[in-house]
Amino acid sequence: MMTRLKAKRFPGEGNASRTVAIQLPFITETFPEIRGCHSGTINLEFEAPLIVACPDHRTPPIKWKQSLEVGEVFDLVRVSLEIPTKGTAHDAWLYVAHRSAHRKNLSRHELIAPYLNMDTVEELGVVIKRRCIHLPYRHNPVYVVL
């Protein structure tokens, strides 16, 4: 079971470079396979909205900054990130931060991965390595990771 989605990279505001460096040590305590990921995210806009109903891993609430009274939860989904212009594929993880501004647009998601030079890369492929269904609604198709 695999689903391949097309995505375009979009520039972020630079916040992830600071916050992910703080968050990753907490997350690796319960999900060590992301150890070695770059402390930043790759911002993607998918061809259709994507809802992560059942992640591969969900953290307990993490109080990674003082202003978070109850902490923040992070969902991670194993994927393969394809860079067609380079003919390469890399292990990566959808990084769903529950308090992220990206949650306002279900077509926009963040990925974490080991460092990849993405300077000239705009179009990407993301292979979701688990059950995913496509709801072909006429005006708003959506993908759901189960």
N, C-alpha and C positions, 0 to 999 in steps of 0.2 A: 504494500500500500504506500504509494507516494503521490504527492500532488506537486506539480511544478507551477509556480506563479511568476509572472513577469513583474519587475519592479524598477522604479527609477529612483536614483539617489537624489536627495535634496539637502541643501545646507542646513545645519542646525544653528543654534544660537551660541554654541560653545559651552553650554552648561554641563553637558555630559562629561567632558574632559576633566572637570573638577569633581563632580559628584560620583561618577562611577569609580574613581580611584578610592573614594571613601567607602562606597557600598560593597565593592567586590570582596574585600576580606571577610565581611559579615556573611555574604552569600556563600562563599566557598566553604564556610564552616559546615553547611548542610548540603552543599552541592559542589564537591571538590573538582569535578570534571571541567569547570570553567577556569580553574587556576591557569594562569598563563595568558588569559585574554587581555587584550589591550584595554587600558583604562579610558575608554571613550566608546561611542556608539556609531554605527552606520545607520543613517536615517533613510528609510525606504518608504516609497509610496507605491502600494500595490495597485494592480489593474482593477481590483474590486475590494470591498471591505473584507476584513479578516477578523473573526472573533475567536479567541482562544478560550474554549469552554473547559477543556481539560489539559492543563500543561503537563510537561514531563516532570516538572518540579515546581512547587510553590513554597516560598519561604514562610516562616512565621513572621509576624510583624517585627521589623528591624528599626530600632531607634538610631539611625545613622547620623542624625543631627538633633541638637537640643530642642528645637522648636516642635519636633514631632512628639506629641503627647503619647500616642498609641503606636507609633512606628509606621513603617510602610511595608507592604507586601510586594514581592516580585515573583512573576511567573516566568519560567524558562521553557522553551520548546527547542529540541534538537532539530537543526536544519542543515542543509548543505547550501552554501552560497556559491553560485556559479558566476564567473566573470567571463562572459562570452568573448570579449575582445582579447582576452589573454588565454582563452582555452583552458581555464583552471577552475577547480572547485575546492572549497575549503569547509571544514567543520565550523559551524557557527551556531548561535542560539538566538531565537527571538527573545528579547529582553523587555518584558511587559512590566513596567513600573506603575503600580496602581495609582500613584499621585501625579503621573506625568501629564503634561499638557497635550501630549500626543494622543491621549485617550479620547479627546474630543472629536477626532477624525479616525474612524475605524479602518481607513485605507492606509494610514500612516503608522509605521511601527519602527522600533529600534532593534538593531542586531548587535550582538557582541561577538568578537572573534579574536584570535591572535592578530597582531598587527599586520595589516595589508595596505600596500600603497594604493590608494583609491583616487589619487589626484586627477587622473584623466578618465575615470570610469563613471559613466552615468547610468547605463542600463545593466541590470543584473537579473539573474534567475535565482529563485529560492525554492529549494525542494524540501517540502515538509515530509519527514520520514515516518509519518504515522497516519492514522485514520483521519481523513478530512473530507467533508462533504461540500458540494457546491449547490447552493440554493439558487436556481436560475430565475429569480424573480425578474419580471419583465423590465422594470425600470431601475432596479437596484439589486443586481445579483450579489451574493455574499458567500464567502467561504467560512466554514466553521471547523476548527480543529477539535476533534473528539478524543 
